[in-house]
Amino acid sequence: MSSKGEHQTVPLSVLLKRESESEKIEDPEILHGHASQSKKGEDFTLLKTECQRAMRRDDVATFSVFGLFDGHNGSAAAIYTKENLLNNVLNAIPADLNRDEWVAALPRAMVADFVKTDKDFQERAKTSGTTVTFVIIERWVVTVASVGDSRCIFESAEGDIYYLSADHRLECNQEERKRITASGGEVGQLNTGGGAQIGPLRCWPGGFCLSRSIGDMDVGEYIVPVPYVKQVKLSTAGGRLIISSDGVWDVLSAKVALDCCRGMPPDAAAAQIVKEAVQAKGLRDDTTCIVVDILPVEKPPPPLPPPKKAVKGKLKSMFRKKPSESSSHSDKEYMEPNMVEELFEEGSAMLSERFNTKYPVCNMFKLFTCAVCQLEMKPGEGISIHAGTSNSLKLRPWDGPFLCTSYQEKKEAMEGKRPSGNRHDSDID
C-alpha cells in the first residue's frame, strides 16, 4: 500500500454515511471505442462491459474490463493472455465478497493472475511474449495492472491528467535496471564489436528492452510478469480513459493525444489518436488505442475543458492520498467530494511485498491455499512467501500467505535465487 503501519480504524458514523451516500450514487455510464492499424498483427484487445459476478444475498454486481495486449516475437502470448487473464483474476478472488471487499482484493488478485498466466503460458514452451495493460472498472473505481510499455491515462472532467500505468522500458526505468543487476542479470546496449554499442538498453541474456512482460521464456527469469497496479476512485463527474500501445506513446504525449480527440465520441476519438500517431512517423509498429468515457448517467458527454497548464519543470501531484494513520478521523476528512482519490499503488517486483498480510486483505483469502494458483494445501505443505526475506523480523517465515512448491521455485528464479537456465528445458529456436 502507499502508506505503511497499522490498519486505520474508520469511525462508525463515517461508515454509515458512506453507505448512505453510496446507495444514492448511480453507476456510471461506460462508453467505449477502439481503433488499430496493423503492421505485424500482434496487438489484441479485450473489451467487455456488463460483466457480472455474484455477491452475498443473491445480489449481482456488474463491472467492465478493458485490456490491451501488445505481442512480440509472434502473437501466441497475446492471444493466450487475452483468453485467460480475466478468468484467472476472478478465480483468484474469494466468492461472495461485497463491493468494497472485492475492490480491495483486486490488486493482490491481479498480481496472482499475471504470474499464473505467465507460468501457464510458459509451460506451452512457446517463446513469444506480450505487454499487458488491464483495466477493471467497478462503479467509480478504476484498477489498472500493467507490464511493459503500453500505457493508460485518465483525464478528469476538471481537466487534470492522471497516469495509471508504469513504463517498464529499461531505457527509462532506473529502478528496474537496479533490480535486474541485483538479481544477476546484465543491462547494456547491443555490442556490435570493437567496443561499439548501439540502440536502447537491453537485459542480457536475451537482449530484451523491457523488464516486465508475460511469456518471453527465452529471455531469462529477470523479465518478470509482476504488474504495477494503481487503483483510483473517480469523482462522479467522470472523465476519459485512454489505453494505447507504444505505437501511440512513442509519438504522442498524453496531452496531445487528449487534445486531438477532444469532444469526439469514443470510437472517433480512438481512430483520431491512431491516425495522428501514424501520420507523425508512419506505420512502424502495430498501433492500437482504446478510449473509454466514464460518465454520469443520463448526461450527454460534454466537451472536456482544456487541461490545466502544467507547472514548468515539475510534475503536478494530482492524487489526493488516503489520510495517514496519524490523521484525525473527522467526517470531513473521509468524505471530501469531487476529487480523484488514490486507493492503492504498488510496483514492486517482489511477491513477498505484493502479497502482504495487512487488514482487510488478509482476511479475504484462505490461509492454506497457494497465493498464486489457489491450490489447496495441508498445513505444513506450503512455503511462506516471506521465508528468506528481509521482512523476517516483522513477518515470521511461518506466517502466510503460502506458495506451493511450483510457484516458490518461480519466485526464487524471478529473484535470482536459482539459475534462470532452469526455465529453458525445451529446445528454443
C-alpha positions in Angstrom: 0.0 0.0 0.0 1.0 3.6 -0.3 1.1 4.1 3.4 2.6 1.8 6.0 1.7 1.0 9.5 -1.3 -0.5 11.3 -4.7 -0.5 9.8 -6.6 2.7 10.3 -9.9 2.5 12.1 -12.8 4.3 10.4 -15.4 5.8 12.7 -18.8 4.1 12.5 -20.5 7.4 11.7 -18.3 7.7 8.6 -19.1 4.1 7.5 -22.8 4.7 7.8 -22.5 8.0 6.0 -20.5 6.3 3.2 -23.1 3.5 2.9 -25.9 6.0 2.7 -24.1 8.2 0.1 -23.1 5.1 -1.9 -26.8 4.0 -2.2 -27.6 7.4 -3.7 -24.8 7.4 -6.3 -25.8 5.8 -9.6 -23.4 3.6 -11.5 -21.6 5.5 -14.3 -22.4 5.0 -18.0 -19.5 3.3 -19.8 -19.0 4.2 -23.4 -16.0 2.8 -25.3 -14.4 2.5 -28.7 -11.2 1.3 -30.2 -9.1 1.5 -33.3 -6.0 -0.1 -34.7 -3.6 -0.1 -37.6 -1.6 -3.3 -38.0 2.0 -3.8 -39.1 2.7 -7.2 -37.6 -0.7 -8.3 -36.4 0.4 -8.8 -32.8 -1.9 -6.3 -31.0 -5.1 -7.7 -29.4 -7.8 -6.1 -27.3 -10.4 -7.2 -24.7 -13.5 -5.1 -24.5 -16.2 -6.3 -22.1 -18.9 -4.3 -20.4 -21.7 -5.5 -18.1 -19.6 -8.4 -16.7 -21.4 -10.0 -13.8 -20.3 -11.6 -10.5 -22.3 -13.0 -7.7 -22.4 -11.2 -4.3 -23.9 -12.1 -0.9 -27.7 -12.3 -0.5 -28.1 -13.4 -4.2 -27.2 -9.9 -5.4 -25.3 -9.4 -8.7 -22.7 -6.8 -9.3 -21.5 -5.6 -12.7 -18.1 -4.4 -13.9 -16.3 -3.6 -17.1 -13.0 -4.9 -18.4 -10.6 -3.4 -21.0 -7.3 -5.0 -22.0 -4.6 -4.2 -24.5 -2.1 -7.0 -25.3 0.9 -5.9 -27.4 2.6 -9.1 -28.6 6.1 -9.6 -29.8 8.0 -12.5 -31.4 4.7 -13.8 -32.5 1.1 -13.5 -31.4 0.7 -16.6 -29.2 1.3 -15.0 -25.8 -1.0 -12.0 -26.6 -3.8 -14.4 -27.7 -3.4 -16.7 -24.7 -3.3 -13.8 -22.2 -6.4 -12.2 -23.7 -8.3 -15.5 -23.4 -7.2 -16.4 -19.9 -6.3 -13.3 -17.9 -9.8 -12.3 -16.8 -10.8 -15.8 -15.7 -7.6 -16.1 -13.7 -8.3 -12.8 -11.9 -11.9 -13.8 -11.0 -10.7 -17.3 -9.8 -8.1 -15.5 -7.5 -10.8 -13.6 -5.6 -12.8 -15.3 -2.9 -16.5 -15.7 -3.8 -19.4 -13.7 -2.3 -17.5 -10.6 -1.3 -19.3 -7.3 -1.1 -18.4 -4.4 -3.4 -15.8 -2.8 -1.1 -14.1 -6.1 -0.2 -14.0 -7.1 -3.9 -12.4 -3.9 -4.9 -9.9 -4.2 -2.0 -9.0 -7.7 -3.1 -8.4 -6.8 -6.8 -4.7 -5.5 -6.6 -3.5 -8.8 -5.0 -5.6 -10.9 -7.3 -4.2 -9.1 -10.4 -0.7 -9.9 -9.3 -1.5 -13.6 -8.8 -3.3 -13.6 -12.1 -0.4 -12.2 -14.1 2.1 -14.6 -12.5 -0.2 -17.6 -13.1 -1.0 -16.7 -16.7 2.7 -16.2 -17.4 3.7 -19.6 -15.9 0.8 -21.4 -17.6 1.8 -20.0 -21.0 5.5 -20.8 -20.5 4.5 -24.5 -19.9 3.4 -24.5 -23.6 7.1 -23.9 -24.5 6.3 -21.1 -26.9 8.8 -18.2 -27.0 6.5 -15.2 -27.8 5.7 -12.6 -25.2 3.3 -9.7 -24.6 2.9 -6.4 -22.8 -0.4 -6.1 -20.9 -2.4 -3.1 -19.8 -5.5 -4.5 -18.0 -8.3 -2.3 -16.6 -11.3 -3.2 -14.4 -13.9 -0.5 -13.8 -16.3 -1.3 -10.8 -18.7 1.6 -10.4 -16.4 4.6 -9.9 -13.3 2.7 -9.0 -10.7 2.1 -11.7 -8.0 -0.6 -11.2 -5.1 -0.8 -13.7 -2.4 -3.5 -13.8 0.4 -3.2 -16.4 3.6 -4.8 -17.6 5.6 -3.5 -20.5 5.3 -0.2 -22.3 1.7 0.2 -23.2 0.1 2.9 -21.1 -3.1 4.0 -19.6 -4.0 7.7 -18.8 -7.1 9.3 -17.4 -8.4 12.9 -17.9 -10.9 14.0 -15.3 -13.9 16.2 -16.2 -12.0 19.0 -14.5 -9.1 18.7 -17.0 -6.5 17.0 -14.8 -4.4 14.2 -16.3 -3.6 11.1 -14.3 -1.0 8.4 -15.2 -2.4 5.0 -14.2 0.4 2.7 -15.6 4.2 2.3 -15.5 6.7 2.2 -18.3 8.9 -0.9 -17.9 11.4 0.1 -20.6 14.9 -0.4 -19.3 15.9 2.8 -21.0 13.7 5.0 -18.8 13.3 2.9 -15.6 16.3 3.1 -13.3 14.7 1.0 -10.5 14.1 -1.9 -12.9 17.7 -1.7 -14.1 18.9 -2.0 -10.5 16.5 -4.9 -9.8 17.9 -6.9 -12.8 21.5 -6.3 -12.0 20.9 -7.1 -8.3 19.3 -10.4 -9.4 22.4 -11.4 -11.5 21.3 -10.1 -14.9 23.2 -7.6 -17.1 21.9 -4.3 -18.6 23.6 -2.7 -21.6 23.3 -1.8 -25.3 23.8 -4.1 -28.2 27.6 -4.7 -28.7 28.4 -4.6 -32.4 32.1 -5.5 -31.9 35.2 -3.4 -31.4 33.6 -1.8 -28.3 30.8 0.0 -30.2 27.4 -0.2 -28.7 24.1 0.9 -30.3 20.4 1.1 -29.6 18.4 1.1 -26.4 19.4 -0.6 -23.1 18.6 -4.3 -23.0 18.6 -7.1 -20.5 21.2 -9.8 -21.1 20.9 -12.7 -21.7 18.2 -12.3 -24.3 18.6 -8.7 -25.4 15.1 -7.7 -24.3 14.3 -3.9 -24.0 11.5 -4.4 -21.4 11.9 -5.5 -17.8 8.4 -7.0 -17.4 6.1 -8.9 -19.7 4.1 -12.1 -19.9 5.7 -15.0 -21.8 9.2 -14.5 -23.2 10.6 -17.8 -21.8 13.7 -17.4 -23.9 15.0 -14.2 -22.3 15.5 -15.2 -18.7 13.6 -15.1 -15.4 14.7 -11.5 -14.8 11.9 -10.4 -17.1 9.1 -10.8 -14.6 5.3 -10.8 -15.0 4.6 -9.0 -11.7 2.4 -5.9 -12.7 2.5 -2.4 -11.5 -1.0 -1.8 -10.1 -2.8 1.5 -9.4 -6.3 1.9 -8.2 -8.2 5.2 -8.0 -11.7 6.3 -7.1 -13.1 8.8 -9.5 -15.4 11.7 -8.7 -18.9 11.3 -10.1 -18.1 13.9 -12.8 -16.2 11.1 -14.6 -13.8 11.6 -17.4 -12.0 9.9 -20.3 -9.6 6.9 -20.2 -7.1 6.2 -23.0 -5.3 2.9 -23.2 -2.7 2.7 -26.1 0.2 0.6 -27.3 3.7 2.1 -27.6 2.9 2.8 -31.3 0.9 5.7 -30.0 3.0 6.8 -27.0 6.3 6.8 -29.0 4.8 9.6 -31.0 2.2 11.4 -28.9 2.3 12.9 -25.4 -0.7 12.4 -23.1 -1.8 16.0 -23.7 -1.5 15.8 -27.5 -3.5 12.5 -27.5 -6.3 14.0 -25.4 -6.4 17.3 -27.3 -6.5 15.8 -30.7 -9.8 14.0 -30.0 -11.5 16.4 -27.6 -15.3 16.4 -28.0 -15.3 13.3 -30.1 -17.2 10.1 -29.1 -15.0 7.2 -28.1 -14.9 5.4 -31.5 -14.0 8.5 -33.4 -11.6 9.5 -30.7 -9.7 6.2 -30.8 -9.5 6.4 -34.6 -8.2 10.0 -34.4 -5.4 9.2 -31.9 -4.2 6.3 -34.1 -4.4 8.5 -37.2 -2.3 11.2 -35.5 0.3 8.7 -34.4 0.7 7.1 -37.8 0.8 10.4 -39.7 3.6 11.6 -37.5 6.1 8.8 -38.2 4.4 6.3 -40.5 3.2 2.8 -39.6 6.3 1.4 -38.0 4.6 -0.8 -35.4 1.1 -2.1 -34.6 -0.7 1.0 -33.3 -3.8 0.4 -31.1 -5.9 2.7 -29.0 -8.9 2.1 -26.6 -10.9 5.1 -25.4 -13.4 4.7 -22.5 -15.7 7.5 -21.4 -16.9 7.1 -17.8 -19.9 9.4 -17.4 -22.7 10.3 -15.1 -25.9 8.6 -16.1 -28.4 10.5 -18.3 -26.0 13.3 -19.0 -24.7 13.9 -22.6 -20.9 13.8 -22.9 -19.9 17.4 -22.8 -16.7 18.5 -24.5 -13.9 18.2 -21.9 -12.4 21.6 -20.9 -8.8 22.4 -21.9 -6.4 20.7 -19.5 -4.8 22.9 -16.8 -1.5 24.4 -17.6 1.4 22.2 -16.4 3.9 23.7 -13.9 7.1 24.1 -15.8 9.9 21.8 -14.6 7.6 19.9 -12.2 5.0 17.2 -12.5 2.0 18.3 -10.6 0.9 16.0 -7.8 -2.7 15.2 -8.8 -3.8 12.5 -6.5 -5.2 13.0 -3.0 -3.5 10.4 -0.8 -5.5 8.5 1.7 -5.3 10.0 5.1 -2.3 8.8 7.1 -2.7 6.9 10.3 -1.9 9.9 12.4 -4.7 12.0 10.8 -7.8 12.8 12.7 -11.0 10.8 11.9 -13.4 13.6 11.1 -16.2 13.1 8.7 -14.9 15.9 6.5 -11.6 14.2 6.1 -13.2 11.0 4.8 -15.9 12.5 2.7 -14.1 15.1 0.6 -16.1 15.3 -2.6 -15.3 15.9 -6.3 -11.7 14.5 -6.2 -9.9 11.6 -7.7 -8.6 9.6 -4.8 -5.7 7.1 -4.9 -6.7 3.9 -3.2 -3.7 1.8 -4.0 -0.4 1.9 -5.8 2.4 -0.6 -5.8 5.0 -1.6 -8.4 7.5 -3.9 -6.5 8.5 -7.0 -8.4 8.9 -8.9 -5.1 6.0 -11.3 -4.4 6.6 -11.1 -0.7 5.9 -7.3 -0.9 2.8 -7.7 -3.1 1.1 -10.5 -1.0 1.1 -8.6 2.2 -0.8 -9.6 5.4 -2.5 -6.2 6.0 -6.1 -6.0 7.0 -8.6 -6.4 5.4 -7.0 -8.3 2.5 -5.5 -11.0 4.8 -9.0 -11.9 6.0 -10.4 -12.4 2.5 -8.1 -15.2 1.3 -7.8 -18.8 2.6 -4.6 -19.3 4.5 -3.7 -22.8 3.3 -4.0 -22.2 -0.5 -1.3 -21.2 -2.8 -1.4 -17.4 -3.1 -0.9 -17.6 -6.9 -2.7 -20.7 -8.2 -5.2 -21.3 -5.4 -4.0 -24.9 -5.0 -5.3 -26.2 -1.6 -2.5 -27.4 0.7 -2.4 -29.2 4.0 -0.9 -27.2 7.0 2.9 -27.5 6.7 2.9 -28.2 2.9 3.1 -24.6 1.7 6.2 -22.4 1.8 5.7 -18.9 3.4 6.1 -16.2 0.8 8.2 -14.4 3.5 10.7 -17.2 4.0 14.2 -15.9 3.4 13.2 -12.2 3.0 14.3 -9.1 4.9 10.9 -9.0 6.5 11.7 -11.9 8.8 12.0 -9.6 11.8 8.4 -8.4 11.3 6.8 -11.3 9.4 7.9 -14.7 10.6 8.7 -17.4 8.0 5.8 -19.5 9.2 3.3 -16.7 8.6 1.3 -16.8 5.4 0.4 -16.3 2.6 1.9 -19.5 1.3 3.1 -20.8 -2.1 3.0 -24.3 -3.5 6.4 -25.8 -4.5 6.0 -24.9 -8.1 5.4 -21.2 -7.5 8.1 -21.0 -4.8 10.5 -22.1 -7.5 9.3 -19.4 -9.8 9.6 -16.8 -7.1 13.2 -17.8 -6.4 14.0 -17.7 -10.1 12.5 -14.2 -10.6 14.6 -13.0 -7.6 17.8 -14.5 -9.0 18.0 -17.2 -6.3 18.2 -20.1 -8.8 19.7 -20.2 -12.3 17.4 -18.8 -14.9 18.6 -21.5 -17.2 16.2 -23.9 -15.4 13.5 -22.2 -17.3 14.7 -23.4 -20.6 14.3 -27.1 -20.5 12.9 -27.3 -24.1 14.7 -26.5 -27.3 14.2 -23.0 -28.5 15.0 -21.7 -31.9 
